[in-house]
Amino acid sequence: MKHKVIFAAALAAMSLLGKGPAQSRENRSAENLARQVCAACHGPNGNSISPLFPRLAGQPAPYIEAQLKSFRDKTRGDPPAVAYMWGMASQLDDGTIKDIAIFYASQALRWRPPAPGAALALGQEIYERGVAAYGIPACKACHGAAGRGNATVPRLAGQHPEYLVKQLGFFKTRLRANDPVMAAVCAELTAEQMQAVALFASSR
């Protein structure tokens, strides 16, 4: 209920901020939107506290831009996207989306790495070497050895591991269908493997 109230208030604010084509650029600035609206879920400067919402700080700007457009175009249809981001992104034009992406990409990511353990070791094996038996490539091939992503490939380092697990599950079930490559990668992953690789990726 709390998240629904926050979403409704944020959507109302987005609507007001987006009205009027003659409205000054300063009043519609991406930083204002991020600090006054997006922060309700994604936290100050993109460092969300709740694993329900991803950390955006330090994400590659092209990735954030691509996802916001995918929300707006309704081509990313995982349940949280439909519940929260379809309505929010519907108010954004291309210029505002680009500016929001640049803002979050410039923010410092704040997080704490998880403690070492067996799950972390299994995750490292998958992240660095893949799963040869099922033709699953190493995650680092796209996301980088440090997990920082590049262009439209997201940063995984410092992300909530719980959020990553959910997204892997959405790719596996094709509820998130805006990335065919990830859908193929996740098709054969087990729940244990997804949890382990999410934990390791977030620890980079």
C-alpha positions as CSV (number, residue, x, y, z in Angstrom):
1,M,0.0,0.0,0.0
2,K,2.8,2.4,0.9
3,H,4.4,2.0,-2.5
4,K,1.1,2.5,-4.3
5,V,0.6,5.8,-2.4
6,I,4.1,7.0,-3.2
7,F,3.6,6.0,-6.9
8,A,0.3,7.9,-7.1
9,A,1.8,11.0,-5.6
10,A,4.9,10.8,-7.9
11,L,2.7,10.3,-11.0
12,A,0.7,13.4,-10.1
13,A,3.9,15.4,-9.7
14,M,5.2,14.1,-13.0
15,S,2.0,15.2,-14.7
16,L,2.3,18.7,-13.3
17,L,6.0,19.0,-14.1
18,G,5.4,17.9,-17.7
19,K,2.5,20.2,-18.5
20,G,2.9,23.0,-21.1
21,P,5.3,22.9,-24.0
22,A,6.4,26.5,-23.2
23,Q,7.4,25.6,-19.7
24,S,11.1,26.6,-19.0
25,R,13.8,24.0,-19.2
26,E,14.9,24.9,-15.7
27,N,11.4,24.0,-14.2
28,R,11.4,20.7,-16.1
29,S,15.1,19.8,-15.5
30,A,16.0,16.2,-15.1
31,E,17.7,16.9,-11.8
32,N,14.5,18.3,-10.4
33,L,12.5,15.3,-11.6
34,A,15.1,12.9,-10.2
35,R,15.3,14.6,-6.8
36,Q,11.6,15.5,-6.4
37,V,9.9,12.5,-8.1
38,C,12.2,9.6,-8.9
39,A,13.8,9.7,-5.4
40,A,10.6,8.5,-3.8
41,C,11.4,5.0,-5.1
42,H,15.0,5.1,-6.3
43,G,16.4,7.1,-3.3
44,P,18.5,10.2,-3.1
45,N,20.8,10.4,-6.1
46,G,19.7,7.0,-7.3
47,N,20.9,5.0,-4.3
48,S,17.6,3.1,-3.5
49,I,17.2,1.5,-0.1
50,S,14.5,-1.0,-1.0
51,P,15.5,-3.9,-3.3
52,L,12.1,-3.6,-5.0
53,F,13.6,-0.6,-6.8
54,P,17.0,-0.7,-8.6
55,R,19.9,1.5,-7.8
56,L,20.4,3.9,-10.7
57,A,23.5,5.7,-9.6
58,G,26.4,4.9,-11.8
59,Q,24.4,3.1,-14.4
60,P,25.5,3.7,-18.0
61,A,23.4,6.6,-19.4
62,P,22.5,4.7,-22.7
63,Y,21.1,1.8,-20.6
64,I,18.9,4.0,-18.5
65,E,17.7,5.9,-21.6
66,A,16.9,2.6,-23.4
67,Q,14.9,1.3,-20.4
68,L,12.9,4.5,-19.9
69,K,12.0,4.4,-23.6
70,S,11.1,0.8,-23.3
71,F,8.8,1.6,-20.3
72,R,7.2,4.5,-22.2
73,D,6.7,2.3,-25.3
74,K,5.4,-0.6,-23.1
75,T,7.9,-3.0,-24.6
76,R,9.3,-3.9,-21.2
77,G,6.5,-5.7,-19.5
78,D,7.7,-7.3,-16.3
79,P,5.2,-6.8,-13.4
80,P,7.1,-4.0,-11.7
81,A,7.5,-2.2,-15.0
82,V,3.8,-2.3,-15.6
83,A,2.9,-1.4,-12.0
84,Y,5.3,1.5,-11.6
85,M,7.2,2.6,-14.7
86,W,4.7,2.5,-17.5
87,G,2.7,5.4,-16.0
88,M,5.8,7.3,-14.9
89,A,7.6,7.1,-18.3
90,S,4.5,8.0,-20.2
91,Q,5.0,11.6,-19.1
92,L,8.6,11.8,-20.5
93,D,9.8,13.1,-23.8
94,D,13.1,12.0,-25.4
95,G,15.0,15.1,-24.2
96,T,14.0,14.6,-20.6
97,I,14.7,10.9,-20.7
98,K,18.2,11.6,-22.0
99,D,18.8,14.2,-19.3
100,I,17.6,11.9,-16.5
101,A,19.9,9.2,-17.8
102,I,22.9,11.5,-17.8
103,F,22.0,12.7,-14.3
104,Y,21.9,9.2,-12.8
105,A,25.0,8.1,-14.7
106,S,27.0,10.9,-13.0
107,Q,25.9,10.0,-9.4
108,A,28.2,8.1,-7.0
109,L,27.0,4.6,-6.2
110,R,26.9,3.7,-2.5
111,W,26.6,0.1,-1.3
112,R,28.1,-2.6,0.9
113,P,29.6,-5.8,-0.6
114,P,28.2,-9.1,0.8
115,A,30.2,-11.5,3.0
116,P,32.1,-14.3,1.3
117,G,30.4,-17.7,1.2
118,A,29.6,-20.8,-1.0
119,A,26.9,-19.0,-3.0
120,L,29.4,-16.3,-3.8
121,A,31.9,-18.9,-5.1
122,L,29.3,-20.5,-7.3
123,G,28.2,-17.1,-8.6
124,Q,31.8,-16.3,-9.4
125,E,32.1,-19.5,-11.5
126,I,29.1,-18.6,-13.5
127,Y,29.9,-15.0,-13.9
128,E,33.5,-15.6,-15.0
129,R,33.1,-18.9,-16.9
130,G,29.5,-19.4,-17.7
131,V,27.8,-22.8,-17.7
132,A,29.4,-24.8,-20.6
133,A,27.0,-27.7,-20.3
134,Y,24.1,-25.5,-21.3
135,G,26.0,-23.1,-23.6
136,I,25.6,-20.2,-21.2
137,P,28.3,-17.6,-21.7
138,A,30.3,-15.9,-19.0
139,C,28.4,-12.8,-17.7
140,K,31.6,-10.8,-17.8
141,A,31.7,-11.1,-21.6
142,C,29.0,-8.4,-21.7
143,H,28.9,-6.8,-18.3
144,G,32.6,-6.6,-17.8
145,A,35.0,-8.2,-15.3
146,A,34.1,-5.5,-12.8
147,G,30.4,-5.7,-13.5
148,R,30.2,-2.0,-14.5
149,G,28.4,-2.5,-17.8
150,N,28.8,-0.5,-21.0
151,A,26.5,1.5,-23.2
152,T,23.1,-0.4,-23.2
153,V,24.5,-3.2,-21.0
154,P,23.6,-2.5,-17.4
155,R,25.9,-2.1,-14.4
156,L,25.5,-5.0,-12.0
157,A,28.1,-4.1,-9.5
158,G,26.5,-2.6,-6.4
159,Q,23.0,-3.5,-7.4
160,H,20.5,-5.1,-5.0
161,P,21.1,-8.8,-5.4
162,E,17.4,-9.4,-4.7
163,Y,16.5,-7.1,-7.6
164,L,18.9,-8.9,-9.9
165,V,17.4,-12.3,-9.0
166,K,13.9,-11.1,-9.8
167,Q,15.1,-9.7,-13.2
168,L,16.8,-13.0,-14.1
169,G,13.5,-14.7,-13.2
170,F,11.6,-12.4,-15.5
171,F,14.0,-13.0,-18.3
172,K,13.7,-16.8,-17.8
173,T,9.9,-16.7,-17.9
174,R,10.0,-14.1,-20.7
175,L,7.9,-11.7,-18.6
176,R,10.7,-9.3,-19.5
177,A,10.9,-9.6,-23.2
178,N,12.8,-6.5,-24.2
179,D,16.2,-8.4,-24.3
180,P,16.2,-11.6,-26.3
181,V,19.9,-12.3,-25.4
182,M,19.2,-12.3,-21.7
183,A,16.1,-14.4,-22.2
184,A,18.2,-17.1,-23.9
185,V,20.9,-16.9,-21.3
186,C,18.5,-17.3,-18.4
187,A,16.4,-20.1,-20.0
188,E,18.5,-22.9,-18.5
189,L,19.6,-21.3,-15.2
190,T,18.3,-22.8,-12.0
191,A,17.0,-20.8,-9.1
192,E,20.2,-21.6,-7.1
193,Q,22.4,-20.5,-10.0
194,M,20.4,-17.2,-10.4
195,Q,20.7,-16.4,-6.8
196,A,24.4,-17.2,-6.7
197,V,25.3,-15.2,-9.8
198,A,23.2,-12.3,-8.7
199,L,25.0,-12.2,-5.4
200,F,28.4,-12.3,-7.0
201,A,27.6,-9.7,-9.7
202,S,26.3,-7.3,-7.1
203,S,29.5,-7.7,-5.1
204,R,31.9,-6.6,-7.9
